[in-house]
Amino acid sequence: MSQKSLICVYTNKDRNEFAIGLKEDKKFRAVTKEGEYYTRFVDAFDQIEDENEIDWKKELKKWINDAKKKETIFVEVDLSNYNEI
């Protein structure tokens, strides 16, 4: 059985730009603005087995639209106690 990866969304200090990637990534897969510093977790979801199957820009846009609808776009998430599979 292969290890699943956790998708994480980050925001900048002003919480107006966003980035997406896998928890273990050193670089983001997609960002809303190049050159920003994305340092805060805002969400984690969907554990996936093959990250090559994801359209990262589309996934980030989808997350932003969903978060705006739920009004959770500015909520920071603490992943320090997250239990991995």
mmCIF file as gemmi writes it, N, C-alpha and C atoms, coordinates in Angstrom:
data_model
loop_
_atom_site.group_PDB
_atom_site.id
_atom_site.type_symbol
_atom_site.label_atom_id
_atom_site.label_alt_id
_atom_site.label_comp_id
_atom_site.label_asym_id
_atom_site.label_entity_id
_atom_site.label_seq_id
_atom_site.pdbx_PDB_ins_code
_atom_site.Cartn_x
_atom_site.Cartn_y
_atom_site.Cartn_z
_atom_site.occupancy
_atom_site.B_iso_or_equiv
_atom_site.pdbx_formal_charge
_atom_site.auth_seq_id
_atom_site.auth_asym_id
_atom_site.pdbx_PDB_model_num
ATOM 1 N N . MET Axp A 1 ? 0.849 -1.196 0 1 0 ? 1 A 1
ATOM 2 C CA . MET Axp A 1 ? 0 0 0 1 0 ? 1 A 1
ATOM 3 C C . MET Axp A 1 ? 0.884 1.245 0 1 0 ? 1 A 1
ATOM 4 N N . SER Axp A 2 ? 0.611 2.192 -0.869 1 0 ? 2 A 1
ATOM 5 C CA . SER Axp A 2 ? 1.436 3.383 -0.967 1 0 ? 2 A 1
ATOM 6 C C . SER Axp A 2 ? 1.002 4.446 0.042 1 0 ? 2 A 1
ATOM 7 N N . GLN Axp A 3 ? 1.935 5.325 0.361 1 0 ? 3 A 1
ATOM 8 C CA . GLN Axp A 3 ? 1.688 6.422 1.295 1 0 ? 3 A 1
ATOM 9 C C . GLN Axp A 3 ? 0.81 7.48 0.626 1 0 ? 3 A 1
ATOM 10 N N . LYS Axp A 4 ? -0.193 7.974 1.332 1 0 ? 4 A 1
ATOM 11 C CA . LYS Axp A 4 ? -1.034 9.039 0.789 1 0 ? 4 A 1
ATOM 12 C C . LYS Axp A 4 ? -0.482 10.383 1.223 1 0 ? 4 A 1
ATOM 13 N N . SER Axp A 5 ? -0.648 11.391 0.382 1 0 ? 5 A 1
ATOM 14 C CA . SER Axp A 5 ? -0.15 12.73 0.662 1 0 ? 5 A 1
ATOM 15 C C . SER Axp A 5 ? -1.295 13.665 1.007 1 0 ? 5 A 1
ATOM 16 N N . LEU Axp A 6 ? -1.035 14.577 1.937 1 0 ? 6 A 1
ATOM 17 C CA . LEU Axp A 6 ? -2.028 15.55 2.372 1 0 ? 6 A 1
ATOM 18 C C . LEU Axp A 6 ? -1.857 16.84 1.574 1 0 ? 6 A 1
ATOM 19 N N . ILE Axp A 7 ? -2.941 17.344 0.991 1 0 ? 7 A 1
ATOM 20 C CA . ILE Axp A 7 ? -2.929 18.614 0.263 1 0 ? 7 A 1
ATOM 21 C C . ILE Axp A 7 ? -3.11 19.739 1.274 1 0 ? 7 A 1
ATOM 22 N N . CYS Axp A 8 ? -2.249 20.748 1.206 1 0 ? 8 A 1
ATOM 23 C CA . CYS Axp A 8 ? -2.309 21.877 2.13 1 0 ? 8 A 1
ATOM 24 C C . CYS Axp A 8 ? -2.451 23.188 1.369 1 0 ? 8 A 1
ATOM 25 N N . VAL Axp A 9 ? -3.214 24.106 1.956 1 0 ? 9 A 1
ATOM 26 C CA . VAL Axp A 9 ? -3.383 25.448 1.403 1 0 ? 9 A 1
ATOM 27 C C . VAL Axp A 9 ? -2.772 26.418 2.409 1 0 ? 9 A 1
ATOM 28 N N . TYR Axp A 10 ? -2.036 27.398 1.891 1 0 ? 10 A 1
ATOM 29 C CA . TYR Axp A 10 ? -1.35 28.391 2.713 1 0 ? 10 A 1
ATOM 30 C C . TYR Axp A 10 ? -1.786 29.779 2.27 1 0 ? 10 A 1
ATOM 31 N N . THR Axp A 11 ? -1.564 30.769 3.135 1 0 ? 11 A 1
ATOM 32 C CA . THR Axp A 11 ? -1.831 32.161 2.79 1 0 ? 11 A 1
ATOM 33 C C . THR Axp A 11 ? -0.643 33.02 3.197 1 0 ? 11 A 1
ATOM 34 N N . ASN Axp A 12 ? -0.633 34.238 2.705 1 0 ? 12 A 1
ATOM 35 C CA . ASN Axp A 12 ? 0.421 35.192 3.068 1 0 ? 12 A 1
ATOM 36 C C . ASN Axp A 12 ? 0.024 35.924 4.347 1 0 ? 12 A 1
ATOM 37 N N . LYS Axp A 13 ? 0.889 36.842 4.824 1 0 ? 13 A 1
ATOM 38 C CA . LYS Axp A 13 ? 0.619 37.539 6.09 1 0 ? 13 A 1
ATOM 39 C C . LYS Axp A 13 ? -0.649 38.385 6.028 1 0 ? 13 A 1
ATOM 40 N N . ASP Axp A 14 ? -0.996 38.89 4.85 1 0 ? 14 A 1
ATOM 41 C CA . ASP Axp A 14 ? -2.2 39.711 4.695 1 0 ? 14 A 1
ATOM 42 C C . ASP Axp A 14 ? -3.458 38.875 4.433 1 0 ? 14 A 1
ATOM 43 N N . ARG Axp A 15 ? -3.263 37.585 4.254 1 0 ? 15 A 1
ATOM 44 C CA . ARG Axp A 15 ? -4.356 36.64 3.995 1 0 ? 15 A 1
ATOM 45 C C . ARG Axp A 15 ? -5.18 37.013 2.755 1 0 ? 15 A 1
ATOM 46 N N . ASN Axp A 16 ? -4.467 37.486 1.724 1 0 ? 16 A 1
ATOM 47 C CA . ASN Axp A 16 ? -5.178 37.846 0.494 1 0 ? 16 A 1
ATOM 48 C C . ASN Axp A 16 ? -4.629 37.134 -0.747 1 0 ? 16 A 1
ATOM 49 N N . GLU Axp A 17 ? -3.601 36.316 -0.553 1 0 ? 17 A 1
ATOM 50 C CA . GLU Axp A 17 ? -3.053 35.496 -1.626 1 0 ? 17 A 1
ATOM 51 C C . GLU Axp A 17 ? -2.888 34.085 -1.083 1 0 ? 17 A 1
ATOM 52 N N . PHE Axp A 18 ? -2.942 33.088 -1.994 1 0 ? 18 A 1
ATOM 53 C CA . PHE Axp A 18 ? -2.957 31.705 -1.531 1 0 ? 18 A 1
ATOM 54 C C . PHE Axp A 18 ? -2.035 30.819 -2.356 1 0 ? 18 A 1
ATOM 55 N N . ALA Axp A 19 ? -1.627 29.717 -1.742 1 0 ? 19 A 1
ATOM 56 C CA . ALA Axp A 19 ? -0.763 28.739 -2.395 1 0 ? 19 A 1
ATOM 57 C C . ALA Axp A 19 ? -1.227 27.346 -1.998 1 0 ? 19 A 1
ATOM 58 N N . ILE Axp A 20 ? -0.939 26.361 -2.863 1 0 ? 20 A 1
ATOM 59 C CA . ILE Axp A 20 ? -1.345 24.986 -2.607 1 0 ? 20 A 1
ATOM 60 C C . ILE Axp A 20 ? -0.182 24.045 -2.918 1 0 ? 20 A 1
ATOM 61 N N . GLY Axp A 21 ? -0.118 22.988 -2.155 1 0 ? 21 A 1
ATOM 62 C CA . GLY Axp A 21 ? 0.919 21.984 -2.387 1 0 ? 21 A 1
ATOM 63 C C . GLY Axp A 21 ? 0.698 20.8 -1.463 1 0 ? 21 A 1
ATOM 64 N N . LEU Axp A 22 ? 1.605 19.865 -1.521 1 0 ? 22 A 1
ATOM 65 C CA . LEU Axp A 22 ? 1.535 18.723 -0.62 1 0 ? 22 A 1
ATOM 66 C C . LEU Axp A 22 ? 2.283 19.067 0.658 1 0 ? 22 A 1
ATOM 67 N N . LYS Axp A 23 ? 1.859 18.48 1.765 1 0 ? 23 A 1
ATOM 68 C CA . LYS Axp A 23 ? 2.467 18.799 3.058 1 0 ? 23 A 1
ATOM 69 C C . LYS Axp A 23 ? 3.981 18.643 3.021 1 0 ? 23 A 1
ATOM 70 N N . GLU Axp A 24 ? 4.475 17.643 2.323 1 0 ? 24 A 1
ATOM 71 C CA . GLU Axp A 24 ? 5.91 17.391 2.305 1 0 ? 24 A 1
ATOM 72 C C . GLU Axp A 24 ? 6.661 18.162 1.225 1 0 ? 24 A 1
ATOM 73 N N . ASP Axp A 25 ? 5.956 18.972 0.417 1 0 ? 25 A 1
ATOM 74 C CA . ASP Axp A 25 ? 6.594 19.745 -0.658 1 0 ? 25 A 1
ATOM 75 C C . ASP Axp A 25 ? 7.518 20.831 -0.107 1 0 ? 25 A 1
ATOM 76 N N . LYS Axp A 26 ? 8.595 21.075 -0.825 1 0 ? 26 A 1
ATOM 77 C CA . LYS Axp A 26 ? 9.472 22.202 -0.506 1 0 ? 26 A 1
ATOM 78 C C . LYS Axp A 26 ? 9.049 23.44 -1.316 1 0 ? 26 A 1
ATOM 79 N N . LYS Axp A 27 ? 8.335 23.217 -2.422 1 0 ? 27 A 1
ATOM 80 C CA . LYS Axp A 27 ? 7.811 24.304 -3.252 1 0 ? 27 A 1
ATOM 81 C C . LYS Axp A 27 ? 6.318 24.083 -3.444 1 0 ? 27 A 1
ATOM 82 N N . PHE Axp A 28 ? 5.598 25.186 -3.664 1 0 ? 28 A 1
ATOM 83 C CA . PHE Axp A 28 ? 4.163 25.088 -3.887 1 0 ? 28 A 1
ATOM 84 C C . PHE Axp A 28 ? 3.87 24.621 -5.301 1 0 ? 28 A 1
ATOM 85 N N . ARG Axp A 29 ? 2.74 23.953 -5.485 1 0 ? 29 A 1
ATOM 86 C CA . ARG Axp A 29 ? 2.34 23.472 -6.809 1 0 ? 29 A 1
ATOM 87 C C . ARG Axp A 29 ? 1.64 24.561 -7.607 1 0 ? 29 A 1
ATOM 88 N N . ALA Axp A 30 ? 0.931 25.48 -6.911 1 0 ? 30 A 1
ATOM 89 C CA . ALA Axp A 30 ? 0.258 26.606 -7.567 1 0 ? 30 A 1
ATOM 90 C C . ALA Axp A 30 ? 0.129 27.739 -6.56 1 0 ? 30 A 1
ATOM 91 N N . VAL Axp A 31 ? 0.208 28.976 -7.052 1 0 ? 31 A 1
ATOM 92 C CA . VAL Axp A 31 ? 0.064 30.164 -6.207 1 0 ? 31 A 1
ATOM 93 C C . VAL Axp A 31 ? -0.821 31.179 -6.919 1 0 ? 31 A 1
ATOM 94 N N . THR Axp A 32 ? -1.445 32.057 -6.136 1 0 ? 32 A 1
ATOM 95 C CA . THR Axp A 32 ? -2.258 33.107 -6.746 1 0 ? 32 A 1
ATOM 96 C C . THR Axp A 32 ? -1.404 34.298 -7.156 1 0 ? 32 A 1
ATOM 97 N N . LYS Axp A 33 ? -0.216 34.46 -6.509 1 0 ? 33 A 1
ATOM 98 C CA . LYS Axp A 33 ? 0.677 35.568 -6.873 1 0 ? 33 A 1
ATOM 99 C C . LYS Axp A 33 ? 2.119 35.139 -6.628 1 0 ? 33 A 1
ATOM 100 N N . GLU Axp A 34 ? 2.916 35.192 -7.683 1 0 ? 34 A 1
ATOM 101 C CA . GLU Axp A 34 ? 4.341 34.861 -7.58 1 0 ? 34 A 1
ATOM 102 C C . GLU Axp A 34 ? 5.053 35.879 -6.683 1 0 ? 34 A 1
ATOM 103 N N . GLY Axp A 35 ? 6.042 35.427 -5.947 1 0 ? 35 A 1
ATOM 104 C CA . GLY Axp A 35 ? 6.856 36.326 -5.14 1 0 ? 35 A 1
ATOM 105 C C . GLY Axp A 35 ? 6.333 36.589 -3.743 1 0 ? 35 A 1
ATOM 106 N N . GLU Axp A 36 ? 5.164 36.079 -3.415 1 0 ? 36 A 1
ATOM 107 C CA . GLU Axp A 36 ? 4.613 36.242 -2.065 1 0 ? 36 A 1
ATOM 108 C C . GLU Axp A 36 ? 5.243 35.213 -1.133 1 0 ? 36 A 1
ATOM 109 N N . TYR Axp A 37 ? 5.21 35.485 0.166 1 0 ? 37 A 1
ATOM 110 C CA . TYR Axp A 37 ? 5.65 34.528 1.182 1 0 ? 37 A 1
ATOM 111 C C . TYR Axp A 37 ? 4.423 33.9 1.805 1 0 ? 37 A 1
ATOM 112 N N . TYR Axp A 38 ? 4.229 32.636 1.548 1 0 ? 38 A 1
ATOM 113 C CA . TYR Axp A 38 ? 3.069 31.908 2.058 1 0 ? 38 A 1
ATOM 114 C C . TYR Axp A 38 ? 3.519 31.124 3.286 1 0 ? 38 A 1
ATOM 115 N N . THR Axp A 39 ? 3.08 31.57 4.451 1 0 ? 39 A 1
ATOM 116 C CA . THR Axp A 39 ? 3.612 31.008 5.691 1 0 ? 39 A 1
ATOM 117 C C . THR Axp A 39 ? 2.554 30.431 6.629 1 0 ? 39 A 1
ATOM 118 N N . ARG Axp A 40 ? 1.292 30.642 6.37 1 0 ? 40 A 1
ATOM 119 C CA . ARG Axp A 40 ? 0.241 30.191 7.291 1 0 ? 40 A 1
ATOM 120 C C . ARG Axp A 40 ? -0.621 29.108 6.65 1 0 ? 40 A 1
ATOM 121 N N . PHE Axp A 41 ? -0.829 28.023 7.402 1 0 ? 41 A 1
ATOM 122 C CA . PHE Axp A 41 ? -1.782 27.005 6.955 1 0 ? 41 A 1
ATOM 123 C C . PHE Axp A 41 ? -3.182 27.571 7.071 1 0 ? 41 A 1
ATOM 124 N N . VAL Axp A 42 ? -4.003 27.366 6.056 1 0 ? 42 A 1
ATOM 125 C CA . VAL Axp A 42 ? -5.409 27.733 6.175 1 0 ? 42 A 1
ATOM 126 C C . VAL Axp A 42 ? -6.333 26.543 5.967 1 0 ? 42 A 1
ATOM 127 N N . ASP Axp A 43 ? -5.797 25.46 5.398 1 0 ? 43 A 1
ATOM 128 C CA . ASP Axp A 43 ? -6.639 24.274 5.219 1 0 ? 43 A 1
ATOM 129 C C . ASP Axp A 43 ? -5.765 23.085 4.834 1 0 ? 43 A 1
ATOM 130 N N . ALA Axp A 44 ? -6.288 21.918 5.119 1 0 ? 44 A 1
ATOM 131 C CA . ALA Axp A 44 ? -5.66 20.666 4.692 1 0 ? 44 A 1
ATOM 132 C C . ALA Axp A 44 ? -6.785 19.713 4.353 1 0 ? 44 A 1
ATOM 133 N N . PHE Axp A 45 ? -6.639 18.984 3.279 1 0 ? 45 A 1
ATOM 134 C CA . PHE Axp A 45 ? -7.723 18.115 2.838 1 0 ? 45 A 1
ATOM 135 C C . PHE Axp A 45 ? -7.214 17.03 1.917 1 0 ? 45 A 1
ATOM 136 N N . ASP Axp A 46 ? -8.095 16.154 1.507 1 0 ? 46 A 1
ATOM 137 C CA . ASP Axp A 46 ? -7.864 15.11 0.504 1 0 ? 46 A 1
ATOM 138 C C . ASP Axp A 46 ? -6.476 14.494 0.53 1 0 ? 46 A 1
ATOM 139 N N . GLN Axp A 47 ? -6.408 13.347 1.066 1 0 ? 47 A 1
ATOM 140 C CA . GLN Axp A 47 ? -5.149 12.62 0.974 1 0 ? 47 A 1
ATOM 141 C C . GLN Axp A 47 ? -5.157 11.876 -0.347 1 0 ? 47 A 1
ATOM 142 N N . ILE Axp A 48 ? -4.114 12.089 -1.135 1 0 ? 48 A 1
ATOM 143 C CA . ILE Axp A 48 ? -4.06 11.528 -2.481 1 0 ? 48 A 1
ATOM 144 C C . ILE Axp A 48 ? -2.868 10.591 -2.622 1 0 ? 48 A 1
ATOM 145 N N . GLU Axp A 49 ? -2.959 9.703 -3.577 1 0 ? 49 A 1
ATOM 146 C CA . GLU Axp A 49 ? -1.858 8.779 -3.845 1 0 ? 49 A 1
ATOM 147 C C . GLU Axp A 49 ? -1.007 9.228 -5.018 1 0 ? 49 A 1
ATOM 148 N N . ASP Axp A 50 ? -1.593 9.891 -6.013 1 0 ? 50 A 1
ATOM 149 C CA . ASP Axp A 50 ? -0.827 10.297 -7.192 1 0 ? 50 A 1
ATOM 150 C C . ASP Axp A 50 ? -1.045 11.777 -7.474 1 0 ? 50 A 1
ATOM 151 N N . GLU Axp A 51 ? -0.07 12.613 -7.06 1 0 ? 51 A 1
ATOM 152 C CA . GLU Axp A 51 ? -0.201 14.055 -7.236 1 0 ? 51 A 1
ATOM 153 C C . GLU Axp A 51 ? -0.121 14.487 -8.693 1 0 ? 51 A 1
ATOM 154 N N . ASN Axp A 52 ? 0.311 13.595 -9.583 1 0 ? 52 A 1
ATOM 155 C CA . ASN Axp A 52 ? 0.391 13.93 -11.002 1 0 ? 52 A 1
ATOM 156 C C . ASN Axp A 52 ? -0.979 13.974 -11.663 1 0 ? 52 A 1
ATOM 157 N N . GLU Axp A 53 ? -1.995 13.48 -10.988 1 0 ? 53 A 1
ATOM 158 C CA . GLU Axp A 53 ? -3.349 13.481 -11.537 1 0 ? 53 A 1
ATOM 159 C C . GLU Axp A 53 ? -4.104 14.777 -11.242 1 0 ? 53 A 1
ATOM 160 N N . ILE Axp A 54 ? -3.499 15.685 -10.5 1 0 ? 54 A 1
ATOM 161 C CA . ILE Axp A 54 ? -4.188 16.896 -10.062 1 0 ? 54 A 1
ATOM 162 C C . ILE Axp A 54 ? -3.786 18.092 -10.918 1 0 ? 54 A 1
ATOM 163 N N . ASP Axp A 55 ? -4.777 18.884 -11.32 1 0 ? 55 A 1
ATOM 164 C CA . ASP Axp A 55 ? -4.542 20.18 -11.944 1 0 ? 55 A 1
ATOM 165 C C . ASP Axp A 55 ? -4.462 21.171 -10.779 1 0 ? 55 A 1
ATOM 166 N N . TRP Axp A 56 ? -3.253 21.522 -10.363 1 0 ? 56 A 1
ATOM 167 C CA . TRP Axp A 56 ? -3.05 22.293 -9.135 1 0 ? 56 A 1
ATOM 168 C C . TRP Axp A 56 ? -3.664 23.69 -9.203 1 0 ? 56 A 1
ATOM 169 N N . LYS Axp A 57 ? -3.568 24.368 -10.332 1 0 ? 57 A 1
ATOM 170 C CA . LYS Axp A 57 ? -4.167 25.701 -10.46 1 0 ? 57 A 1
ATOM 171 C C . LYS Axp A 57 ? -5.688 25.613 -10.317 1 0 ? 57 A 1
ATOM 172 N N . LYS Axp A 58 ? -6.269 24.628 -10.952 1 0 ? 58 A 1
ATOM 173 C CA . LYS Axp A 58 ? -7.716 24.434 -10.862 1 0 ? 58 A 1
ATOM 174 C C . LYS Axp A 58 ? -8.124 24.082 -9.431 1 0 ? 58 A 1
ATOM 175 N N . GLU Axp A 59 ? -7.353 23.244 -8.768 1 0 ? 59 A 1
ATOM 176 C CA . GLU Axp A 59 ? -7.654 22.845 -7.388 1 0 ? 59 A 1
ATOM 177 C C . GLU Axp A 59 ? -7.584 24.049 -6.45 1 0 ? 59 A 1
ATOM 178 N N . LEU Axp A 60 ? -6.596 24.932 -6.645 1 0 ? 60 A 1
ATOM 179 C CA . LEU Axp A 60 ? -6.48 26.128 -5.807 1 0 ? 60 A 1
ATOM 180 C C . LEU Axp A 60 ? -7.66 27.066 -6.04 1 0 ? 60 A 1
ATOM 181 N N . LYS Axp A 61 ? -8.044 27.278 -7.295 1 0 ? 61 A 1
ATOM 182 C CA . LYS Axp A 61 ? -9.205 28.131 -7.599 1 0 ? 61 A 1
ATOM 183 C C . LYS Axp A 61 ? -10.469 27.564 -6.976 1 0 ? 61 A 1
ATOM 184 N N . LYS Axp A 62 ? -10.639 26.253 -7.054 1 0 ? 62 A 1
ATOM 185 C CA . LYS Axp A 62 ? -11.81 25.599 -6.468 1 0 ? 62 A 1
ATOM 186 C C . LYS Axp A 62 ? -11.84 25.799 -4.96 1 0 ? 62 A 1
ATOM 187 N N . TRP Axp A 63 ? -10.681 25.637 -4.314 1 0 ? 63 A 1
ATOM 188 C CA . TRP Axp A 63 ? -10.62 25.819 -2.861 1 0 ? 63 A 1
ATOM 189 C C . TRP Axp A 63 ? -10.993 27.253 -2.489 1 0 ? 63 A 1
ATOM 190 N N . ILE Axp A 64 ? -10.446 28.247 -3.205 1 0 ? 64 A 1
ATOM 191 C CA . ILE Axp A 64 ? -10.744 29.647 -2.905 1 0 ? 64 A 1
ATOM 192 C C . ILE Axp A 64 ? -12.237 29.919 -3.052 1 0 ? 64 A 1
ATOM 193 N N . ASN Axp A 65 ? -12.853 29.449 -4.135 1 0 ? 65 A 1
ATOM 194 C CA . ASN Axp A 65 ? -14.293 29.651 -4.329 1 0 ? 65 A 1
ATOM 195 C C . ASN Axp A 65 ? -15.108 28.995 -3.227 1 0 ? 65 A 1
ATOM 196 N N . ASP Axp A 66 ? -14.769 27.763 -2.861 1 0 ? 66 A 1
ATOM 197 C CA . ASP Axp A 66 ? -15.491 27.061 -1.796 1 0 ? 66 A 1
ATOM 198 C C . ASP Axp A 66 ? -15.316 27.763 -0.455 1 0 ? 66 A 1
ATOM 199 N N . ALA Axp A 67 ? -14.102 28.211 -0.157 1 0 ? 67 A 1
ATOM 200 C CA . ALA Axp A 67 ? -13.835 28.885 1.116 1 0 ? 67 A 1
ATOM 201 C C . ALA Axp A 67 ? -14.575 30.215 1.206 1 0 ? 67 A 1
ATOM 202 N N . LYS Axp A 68 ? -14.662 30.938 0.091 1 0 ? 68 A 1
ATOM 203 C CA . LYS Axp A 68 ? -15.405 32.201 0.089 1 0 ? 68 A 1
ATOM 204 C C . LYS Axp A 68 ? -16.881 31.951 0.385 1 0 ? 68 A 1
ATOM 205 N N . LYS Axp A 69 ? -17.439 30.91 -0.207 1 0 ? 69 A 1
ATOM 206 C CA . LYS Axp A 69 ? -18.849 30.577 0.031 1 0 ? 69 A 1
ATOM 207 C C . LYS Axp A 69 ? -19.098 30.234 1.491 1 0 ? 69 A 1
ATOM 208 N N . LYS Axp A 70 ? -18.156 29.521 2.102 1 0 ? 70 A 1
ATOM 209 C CA . LYS Axp A 70 ? -18.297 29.084 3.5 1 0 ? 70 A 1
ATOM 210 C C . LYS Axp A 70 ? -17.79 30.138 4.489 1 0 ? 70 A 1
ATOM 211 N N . GLU Axp A 71 ? -17.232 31.222 3.97 1 0 ? 71 A 1
ATOM 212 C CA . GLU Axp A 71 ? -16.649 32.286 4.78 1 0 ? 71 A 1
ATOM 213 C C . GLU Axp A 71 ? -15.545 31.764 5.698 1 0 ? 71 A 1
ATOM 214 N N . THR Axp A 72 ? -14.799 30.757 5.224 1 0 ? 72 A 1
ATOM 215 C CA . THR Axp A 72 ? -13.704 30.2 6.02 1 0 ? 72 A 1
ATOM 216 C C . THR Axp A 72 ? -12.35 30.566 5.428 1 0 ? 72 A 1
ATOM 217 N N . ILE Axp A 73 ? -12.331 31.451 4.473 1 0 ? 73 A 1
ATOM 218 C CA . ILE Axp A 73 ? -11.098 31.741 3.743 1 0 ? 73 A 1
ATOM 219 C C . ILE Axp A 73 ? -10.029 32.393 4.618 1 0 ? 73 A 1
ATOM 220 N N . PHE Axp A 74 ? -10.413 33.021 5.718 1 0 ? 74 A 1
ATOM 221 C CA . PHE Axp A 74 ? -9.429 33.698 6.562 1 0 ? 74 A 1
ATOM 222 C C . PHE Axp A 74 ? -9.155 32.961 7.87 1 0 ? 74 A 1
ATOM 223 N N . VAL Axp A 75 ? -9.603 31.738 7.982 1 0 ? 75 A 1
ATOM 224 C CA . VAL Axp A 75 ? -9.387 30.963 9.195 1 0 ? 75 A 1
ATOM 225 C C . VAL Axp A 75 ? -8.077 30.192 9.069 1 0 ? 75 A 1
ATOM 226 N N . GLU Axp A 76 ? -7.207 30.367 10.048 1 0 ? 76 A 1
ATOM 227 C CA . GLU Axp A 76 ? -5.92 29.666 10.035 1 0 ? 76 A 1
ATOM 228 C C . GLU Axp A 76 ? -6.075 28.319 10.733 1 0 ? 76 A 1
ATOM 229 N N . VAL Axp A 77 ? -5.443 27.288 10.178 1 0 ? 77 A 1
ATOM 230 C CA . VAL Axp A 77 ? -5.542 25.934 10.703 1 0 ? 77 A 1
ATOM 231 C C . VAL Axp A 77 ? -4.215 25.517 11.324 1 0 ? 77 A 1
ATOM 232 N N . ASP Axp A 78 ? -4.277 24.932 12.515 1 0 ? 78 A 1
ATOM 233 C CA . ASP Axp A 78 ? -3.081 24.41 13.174 1 0 ? 78 A 1
ATOM 234 C C . ASP Axp A 78 ? -2.964 22.929 12.846 1 0 ? 78 A 1
ATOM 235 N N . LEU Axp A 79 ? -1.929 22.564 12.091 1 0 ? 79 A 1
ATOM 236 C CA . LEU Axp A 79 ? -1.742 21.17 11.711 1 0 ? 79 A 1
ATOM 237 C C . LEU Axp A 79 ? -0.719 20.446 12.591 1 0 ? 79 A 1
ATOM 238 N N . SER Axp A 80 ? -0.297 21.06 13.674 1 0 ? 80 A 1
ATOM 239 C CA . SER Axp A 80 ? 0.749 20.461 14.494 1 0 ? 80 A 1
ATOM 240 C C . SER Axp A 80 ? 0.322 19.138 15.123 1 0 ? 80 A 1
ATOM 241 N N . ASN Axp A 81 ? -0.958 18.968 15.359 1 0 ? 81 A 1
ATOM 242 C CA . ASN Axp A 81 ? -1.44 17.722 15.958 1 0 ? 81 A 1
ATOM 243 C C . ASN Axp A 81 ? -2.121 16.813 14.96 1 0 ? 81 A 1
ATOM 244 N N . TYR Axp A 82 ? -1.92 17.066 13.659 1 0 ? 82 A 1
ATOM 245 C CA . TYR Axp A 82 ? -2.574 16.258 12.638 1 0 ? 82 A 1
ATOM 246 C C . TYR Axp A 82 ? -2.024 14.841 12.642 1 0 ? 82 A 1
ATOM 247 N N . ASN Axp A 83 ? -2.904 13.861 12.696 1 0 ? 83 A 1
ATOM 248 C CA . ASN Axp A 83 ? -2.5 12.456 12.682 1 0 ? 83 A 1
ATOM 249 C C . ASN Axp A 83 ? -2.448 11.966 11.254 1 0 ? 83 A 1
ATOM 250 N N . GLU Axp A 84 ? -1.259 11.604 10.8 1 0 ? 84 A 1
ATOM 251 C CA . GLU Axp A 84 ? -1.112 11.094 9.442 1 0 ? 84 A 1
ATOM 252 C C . GLU Axp A 84 ? -1.384 9.6 9.414 1 0 ? 84 A 1
ATOM 253 N N . ILE Axp A 85 ? -1.766 9.109 8.24 1 0 ? 85 A 1
ATOM 254 C CA . ILE Axp A 85 ? -2.028 7.684 8.075 1 0 ? 85 A 1
ATOM 255 C C . ILE Axp A 85 ? -0.722 6.949 8.077 1 0 ? 85 A 1
